[in-house]
């Protein structure tokens, strides 16, 4: 990794740890994902006030963060791809494409992003979308090297019927480890990945990644369980979290951010984080 890439990573990670709040769900074209994001400008302002390490959005919403006049605000992580793998019904043709395949990180440079993120889908009997993802990563990796932009790859082992926990993805460690290893082989600077079904096995994913590994949250869960699981994953070597619905679909997203930041940066237990959340009521 170049010195210039490290400059951007230092904006994203605080002492090697990061909470990235994802609100890029509109690009999935799935109505359930938008519950809680109807007024995205208000959500963005609330999150900026809460001060996670980063906020993940698409190009069309990045201005809500980057045009704010204050100096101290979360880093921008910009999504670069769009596809149809998150829809409830399996499509006749599965696809994933870059927003701008000819100049794939131009928007990220224009918006002063700290990193870009792209999917790597492994869907049973869908080799076409897998090939598209590999091609997307190749284009991004070349551009990221040229312009010193960190690349976050999101390897997802999808369920056979496109259903299941966490947007239809699986936590099968035996399938996750090879896909995470592939993402690293393709040039990932950061891995964003599902939790393993057995939390105590997550260290195997971290070892395969050999780079900062952030846990994605999937669908909204009960808060105490989310916090306890987050603390357990940090103990397994995770560098932080990329949570969306487990932040913005709760009653008080700012307090959820504070609880997660305490787990990630202060090493508190899930129970202590929950108590902090409750004391703030």
N, C-alpha and C positions, 0 to 999 in steps of 0.2 A: 504494500500500500504506500502511495506517495505521501509526502509531507502535506501536500495540498488537500488530499483526501482526509487526512487526519484532522486538518483544520475544521472541515465540515463535521466530521464525527464528534469532535469536541463540543460542537454546538448541540448535538443530539444527545450525547451521553454525559452524565455528570458522575465523574469517578467511575466510569465504566458501567453505569446503570441508567435505565431509561424507562419512563412511562410515556408511551405514545398512545394518545386517544384518537381512535379512528372514527371519522364521520364521513367516510367516502362511500357510504352504502347506496347512495342514489344511483350510482352507475350500474348496480346489479339489476335494476328494473324489476324489483320485487317489492310489492307494497308493504309487507310486514316489516321490512328493514327500515322503513321511513317513519315508523311510529316513534315519536319523540324528536324527530328531525324536521317536522313540518316548518318550523320557523328557524331555519339553520343559522340565520344571522344572530338571533338571540342565543342559540346554543353556543355558537362560536364565542360570543362575548362572555358568556358564563364560564366557558372553559379557559379562556385567556385569563380571566380573573382568578381561576383556581390554580393556574400555573403548573400544569403537567410539563414534562420535559419537551414534548412534541405533540403536534396535532397532524393527523393524516387526512388529506382531502384530495379531491380531483382538481384539475386545472380550473374548471369553471367556478369553484368555490374558494380557491386559494386567496383571492383578493380580500375576502372577509378577514383573513388573518394578516396578510402582509401589508394591507393599506392602513392598518391601525397605527396611530402616530407614536405610541409608546415604544421605547427602546427595548425594555424587558418584556419579552413575550416568548411563548413556546416556539421551538424550531418547527419548520415546515417539512413534512414528509409527503412527497407528491406521488400519487398512483399514476402509472403510465399505461395500464392496459384495461381493456373491457372485454367481457365475455358473457356467455349465457349459462355457465355451469352452476350458478346459485339458484336458478329458478326451480320452483317446486316440481314442475313436470320436465321430464327428460325430452330434449328436442331431437328432431330427426337429424339435424346437423349440429354438432358441438363445435364451438369456435372460441378463440381468444386472440385478440389483435391489439397492437399498440395504437394509442391515440394518433401518433404521428410517426409512422415507421421510417420516413425519410430523414427525420431529425428528432430522434426519440426523446432527447432530454433538453431540447430547446426551451420548452415551457418551464422546466425545473430551474434552468439557469436564469430565465427572465424573472421568475418569482423568488429567486434566492433561496431555493430549497437546500436543506441539509442532507437529503438522501432521496432516492427514488425507489419505488417498490413495484414488483411485478410477480405474477403468479406462475407456479409450475404445477399444473394439474396432472394427477395420475388417476384416470377414470377407467374402470373396467370396460374393455371392448371399444375404447375410443382413442385409437392411436393418433388420429388426426390432430386432436386438440393438444396432445402431448408434444407432437412435432412442432406445432405452432408456438407453444410455450418455449421450447428450446430455441427456436429461431428468434423469438422476441428477446430472449435473454442474450443471445449472441449479438444482436444489434445494440442492445443496451450496454452490454459489457464493453464493446468497442467505444461507444460514445462516452461512457463513464470513465474509461481509462484516459481518453483524450482530454476530457474537461475536469478530471479529478472530482467526480461525483460518486459518493458511496452508493453501492447497489444492494438493496434489500430484496432477497428472493423469498417467496412464500410457497414452499413445497407442501402440497395438499394431497393426501391419500383419500380419495372420494369413495363413498359407499357404492356398492353395485347398483342399487336402485336410485341413487341420487338423493337418498334420505338418510336420516340419522342425526346424531347430535352435532352441533357446531357447523351449521350450514351444509349438512350432508357429508362432512368429512369424518375421518376415522382417527382414533388414537392408537392404532395397532403398531406397537413399537417395531415389530419385525418388518413391517412394510415402510414405516417412517424412516428408519435409519438409512436404508439404501437411497431413498429419495433425497433426504437431507445431504447425504454424502455427494450425490449427483449435483445438487445445487451448489455445494462448495466447489466441486470440480469445475463447474461452469463459471465460477468466479464470484460467488456471493461474498460481499463484505459483511453482511448482516443476514441472519436467518430469522424469519418469522414463521412459527410453526405451532401446530396444535399441541396441547398437553397430551401426554401418553395416558392410556386408560389406567394404568397403574403408575401413580405419581412417582413412586420410588424407582421407576425405570427411566425417568426423563434424563438422567445423567448420560445415558447412552446416546441420546439425540445431541446433547451438548458436545460430547466427545466427537461425534461424527461431523459436527458443524465446523469445529476449529475456528470459530469466529463468534462475535457476540450473538446470542440466541435469545430472541424475544418470543414470548408465548402469546398466541392469539386467543381471544376469549370466546368467540362463537356466540351462540344465543344467550339471552339474558338468563342468569341463574339467581337463586336465593343468595342474598348478600353475604350472610355468614359463611356459607359454603364457598362462595367465590373468594373471599378474603383468606379463609383457611387454606384453600387449594393454592392460592397465589403464594402464600408464605412457604408452603411445602415445595413448590416449584423453584422458588428462589434458593432454597436449601439444596436443591438438586443441581444448581449451577446456572440457572437462567439468569440472564442479564437484565430482565425486566419483562414488561407486558406490552402488548398492543391490544387494548380493549376498546370496543365500541358500544354495543348494546348493553354490556355490563357496566357501562358508565351512563350513557345518555338516556337509557330507558328506566333508570331508577329515579326515585322521587327527588333526590337532591344530588345531581351529578357532581357538584363542586365538593361535597363532603365525601363522596366516593373517591374522587381524585385524591383528596387529602389522606384518606385511609390507605389507598394503594401506594401513594408516595412514601408514607411512613414504613410500609412493608419493604419497599424496594430500596429506599435510601437510608433508612434508620435500622432496618433489620428487626422490626417489631413482629410479634406473632400475629396470626390472623385474629385471635381473640382480642388482643390489645388494640388492633386496628379497628375492630368492630366497636369496642368500648369508646374509642376516640370519636368514631362516627356518631354513636348514640349520645355522648356528652355534648356534642355540638348542636343537638336539637334544641 
